Amino acid sequence: MRNTITKYLWLVLLLLAVILLFQKIKWLPSFTDIFKSKPLEIENTAIVIKEVNSLAQLITITAYNEVVIDETIKGNSIFNNPLVPTLLNVPDLRYADKKMVLIGKGKVVAGVDLAKLTDKDIFVQRDSVSVKLPKALLLQVILNPSDFETFEETGTWTDAEVRALKMKLKDKLIITVLRQNILPKASDKAKLLIENFLTSVGFKKVTITFTQ
């Protein structure tokens, strides 16, 4: 019976994959056109199944957010030797500080990795079924080059300094969505989807839990 339930779950994945294929060839409307989101909002999206290296991901929540980060780097001394100002009794003159304010509009997707689901995670007794799902994860953090906007820039910034600032902005995006409880929301959505599916195939009592 466990094998049967597992096959049912993968049947759902296959069905969704077919739907996505139909969308690509324009037989069905795009999920993106149906569920449009605005920055600073977390919305439930349509189920998206991604198969990358045989990894099946059930994406249940997509968070769109705009974050801002600024950084100031103090200007270096114009003297190569820091002892020069003292020896010559002159001010420690420095180059001007440089500052950058960067805006990023990113997308974070969360859900559960169904590839980790095994027969041991499914218990069936008559018309009751218990499923232990993998805990929700952040599956993707997307910040494309076109998603960045420089609001303010003074001084000359190296490519390495700009990349480092973009990484800090990405970290800030992740912290922001975690504070918006994206993982609990992804878990709740996944639980609801699996519960509805198992109820629809005839089970009277459905229990969904998550691994710790």
Secondary structure, 3 states (H helix, E strand, C coil): CHHHHHHHHHHHHHHHHHHHHHHHCCCCCCHHHHCCCCCCEEEEEEEEEEEECCEEEEEEEEEEEEEEEEEEECCCECCCCCCHHHHHCCCCCECCCEEEEEEEEEEEEEEEEHHHCCHHHEEEECCEEEEEECCCEEEEEECCHHHEEEEEEECCCCHHHHHHHHHHHHHHHHHHHHHCCHHHHHHHHHHHHHHHHHHHCCCCEEEEEECC
